[in-house]
């Protein structure tokens, strides 16, 4: 029998009773369980039929606390969750890919063109969070410093 629990099992249980922390390079930690974790889990009988998933946010720590988004991440910074309430879960997922493309483009100094839908979504993000930074522990840029160009 392998040591520990399979990741999938943890993904079914833990989102109900805790949140995530993330440091640079996508190192993930689990916050302490909520005080009422036992009662929450004892009432939960629908792990398969109504799964609770990790949301699009994690608490950023150790050098990336001020970033809205860290390059290559699966999560946005929970500190700024209230700024992103106008976005649906699928839009947040797409934004992660688009932000990675912006950051890679900035690092390589090559201009990348985005689809019209991607450009529109990034412009919406610039309106609500343009004053925030994206990047990583070493390099970061304000979101409103990017020129968003769609396909010519």
N, C-alpha and C positions, 0 to 999 in steps of 0.2 A: 504494500500500500504506500503511495507516494506521501511525502511530508506535506502538511498544509492542506488547505482547501483550494479547489479549482477556482480560478479567477471568475468564471461565470457564476458560480455559487455566491461568491462575495458580491458580485454586481447585482444580484437579485436581493440580497439582504441589506447590505450597508447603506445604499442610498436612502433607505427609510429612516435611518437612525444617526447619520453623521454627514459631514461635508468633507470636501477635499481641500488640500493645500498643495501648491505647486511652486517649485523653485526652478531656476534656470535649467535648461536642457531637459525639461519635461520630467523632472523627478517629482513623483507624486507621493504625498503623505495623506494619511487619514486622520482627521481631527478626532479628539475623544468623543465617545458615544454620548448622545443626549442622555440626560439623567433618567428620562422615562423610557429608555430603550427597551427594557424588558416588557413593559405593558404594550408598547407599540408592536413588537414582534409577536407577542402572544395573541394579539387581535388580528394579525395579518395571516390570512389563509389564501390569498390570491396572488401568490408570487408569479405564477405562470399566466393566469387569465388577465390580471391587471398589474403588470410589472411597473415598478417605480425605477426609473433610470436616473443616472447622474445627469444633472442639467448642464448647461453650457458654461457654467462658472465655477471657478475654484479660487480660493484665497491665495494670492501671489505673495511669496515670502523671499527673504534673503537676496536682495539686490534687484528684484524685479517688481517690488511692491507698487511702484508708481506707473507701471505700464498698463495700458488697456489690454494689450495683446502681446504675447511673446512669440517670436518666430517659431513655427512648427508645432505650436501648442494645440491641444484639443479643447482648451478652455479659455474663456475671457476672464479678466480679473473681477472677482466678485465685488471688490470695492466700488466698481463703477456699474454694477448691475442696473441701478436705477436709471442710468442714462440710456440704457438699451431696451427699455420696456416696449418701445414701439416696434421692435423686431420680433418676428415669429421664430420658433425654434429652428425651422429649416433655413430661414434667412441667416441666422447666426452661424449655422453649420457652413453655409456657402461663404459667408464673410471670412471665415478662417482661411479658406483656400485663396480667396482674393487678396487678403492681407499678406499671406505668404508670398503671393506673386508680386505684390507691390514692394515688399521688403527685399526679395531676391533681385528685383529689377533695380532697386536703389543701390544695392551692394555691387551689382555688376555694371552699373551705369548704362545698361542697355534699356531702351524704351520698349515696354511691352504694351500691346494693345489688349483691351478687355472687350468682352461682348457688351452690347448695350445694356443688358440686364445687370451684368456685373458692375458696370460703371454707375448705373443708377443706384444700385444698392450701396456702393462705396460713397457716393455723393450724399446719400441719406445719412450714412454714418458720420461723414465729415460735418454735417449740419449739427448733429446732436453731441458729437464728441471730438470735434476737430482740434480742440485745445489739449487733448490727451496724447500721450506718446505710445508708439508701437516700436518693437525692435527686440533686443535681448539685453543681457547684462552689460555687454560691451558697447553696443551701438543702439541709439534710439533716436527717433524722429517724431516731431509732432504730426499728427494725422493730417492736419490742414496744410502741411508743407508738400504734400504729394499732388501732382497734377494728374487728374483722372482722365485718361483719354480712351474713348471707345474706338471700335474698329473704324478706320477712315473710309 
